[in-house]
Structure formats: C-alpha cells, structure tokens
Amino acid sequence: MQTTLKSTVVFTGTGLHTGQAVRLEIHPASAEYGIWFRRKDVEGVDPLIPARWDRVSNTDLNTRISNDDGVSVSTIEHLMAALSGCGILNALIEIDGPEVPLLDGSSAPFVQGILARGVRKLDMPVRAIRVLRPVHVRDGAAMATLMPSDELRIDFEIDFADRAIGHQEKGLAMANGAFVHELCNSRTFCRQADIDAMRARGLIAGGSVTSAVVVDGDKVVTPGGMRHADEPVRHKMLDALGDLSLAGAPILGRYVGLRAGHGITNKLLRALFADPTAFEMVECDAAMTARLPGAGLGRADGANLAA
C-alpha cells in the first residue's frame, strides 16, 4: 500500500551553498499526493513545487527544482533519498528558505526523524515504474544506464586522482532496508583543492569539514576520518537514489552509474520517459511491494542508526 508519515517532523539547519538558516517541516499527505515542496517565505507567486524529474532546473553540485513562477528549492537530494529509502511516497514539505538544510552532510538525520514519527499505510496500492529495456546516457567520461530488474538496484563506480578516494565501486539492491542500513549515513565529499574555487563562486557558504568528507591527496582532512572505507561511493549511491526518486514513483530497474552525477541521472530519467516503449506503470502486488525501498522498516531501525 502507499505510505505517508504518521505525524509531522521538523528539521532546522543551514543550507550548504547559501549558508542560510532554514526550518523544514515534512507533513503527512493523502494517497496519490506524491512529494511536494512549499516555500513558506514567498508571497504573490505560486509557492508549490512538485518533486519531479521535469521540474529539475539545475544540477550543478546539487539538485534544484523550480516551478513556472521561478520559485525553487535546491539541494533536495539527501532529503529525497531519505524519503525514498524510508518508503515514504506522499508528503508535503514546507520550507522557509531556498535550500534544504545540510545537517551532517548525509541522509541519516532525515531518516532518524522520519522513522521516529513512523510510517502510515494508506488505502491505495503502490504503482511503480518497471523498466522494460535498457536506457543509456553519457556525458564525456560519465555515464548511466537503467535496465530491467524486478527490484531497484544501484551499482556505482567512481575514480578520483586523490588517493584518499581512488577507485571505488559498490552495488546494492535497495530492498530490506539496505539504504538505511548501508548508505544513509554516508556524507557528501569534496577535494580540498575544490573548496576555494567553489567559495569563489559563492557556493558552500554553509559547508564545513564536519558536514562533509574533505580529502587532500592521500589524507582525509575531516576530523574522525571516514565513516566507511568506501564512504564516497556510498554517498554517490545515496545521491542517485534521491535523484531517481524524482521519477514520481518507485522504479523497478537496475541503475548503473560510472562517474555519474545529478545531471546525468536527470538526463537518464528524461531519456526513459521520452521513450514509452522503455517502461510501463504496474500496480504492485504484495511481493513487489516487499521489494521496494523502505519496506519493513520501523522505529527501531532509526533508533539503531542513531546509536
């Protein structure tokens, strides 16, 4: 069955790129509502933005969505990954600024808050997007593919010159709470050499070495080091799940990313939906629903993550 939260959950923090303090509230919603953002700080324009692939307006270092009035919300990927990974299909997200708070640079705080409130089942079956044949996009050395599978699986490979990251690859099916247990606490990462350049562009005003994994050659600058030896590739998988959730329904398919980022994943969704022969909408039976991200999770999973 479709899902929402049992009650509202609130987060406060600072945007990574704007450095602006923000309050974000995730409210329960009815079946078939989907995921929508509402900007509480704007007047005289439409404040509502659907969290959907065709509303993505920028993919430079984050994912931004916008409506026809130019109202936008940026850096939504970690929150969207948390909602998808917890199995939340319907919610209204109210926010009083232009950017989702970074928190610790991962999805873990969002996951903990969502699961602490609990997931409520709604009286409506889940419809999923089943991939029927491979769809592929490429941009230079970066590429991504969606191919048929009876569950959502993410396979990712990265290769960085910095020896602290180097070559990493990982693959996981997103069933059985895999996102929460394996990926959600993996933080965004960057190279020390890139920080000054990004700040010169007016970006990462709210970032710090405590909210990201910062590497410099063979060293990890962030105090405490990495949470996982392969934290960077895990975070790329987290981002991919968040960006794939903008499909508007769960995906039954295998995603393969090589040096892929937000832009490539959005191009992949656009290519998928541009070809009606590449997918179909299916009503999930109990067995299919049990394979979706978030199925079977409960409050204890969030509490154990916090520990």
Secondary structure as UniProt FT lines:
FT   STRAND          3..5
FT   STRAND          9..15
FT   TURN            16..18
FT   STRAND          21..28
FT   TURN            31..32
FT   STRAND          35..39
FT   TURN            40..41
FT   STRAND          48..50
FT   HELIX           53..55
FT   STRAND          56..58
FT   STRAND          64..66
FT   TURN            68..69
FT   STRAND          72..74
FT   HELIX           77..85
FT   TURN            86..87
FT   STRAND          91..95
FT   TURN            103..104
FT   HELIX           108..117
FT   STRAND          119..121
FT   STRAND          127..131
FT   STRAND          135..139
FT   TURN            140..141
FT   STRAND          142..148
FT   STRAND          153..159
FT   TURN            163..165
FT   STRAND          167..173
FT   TURN            176..177
FT   HELIX           179..183
FT   TURN            184..185
FT   STRAND          189..191
FT   HELIX           192..200
FT   TURN            201..202
FT   TURN            205..206
FT   TURN            209..210
FT   STRAND          213..216
FT   TURN            217..218
FT   STRAND          219..220
FT   TURN            223..224
FT   TURN            229..230
FT   HELIX           231..244
FT   HELIX           245..247
FT   STRAND          251..258
FT   HELIX           262..273
FT   HELIX           276..278
FT   STRAND          279..283
FT   HELIX           286..290
FT   TURN            293..296
FT   HELIX           299..306
//
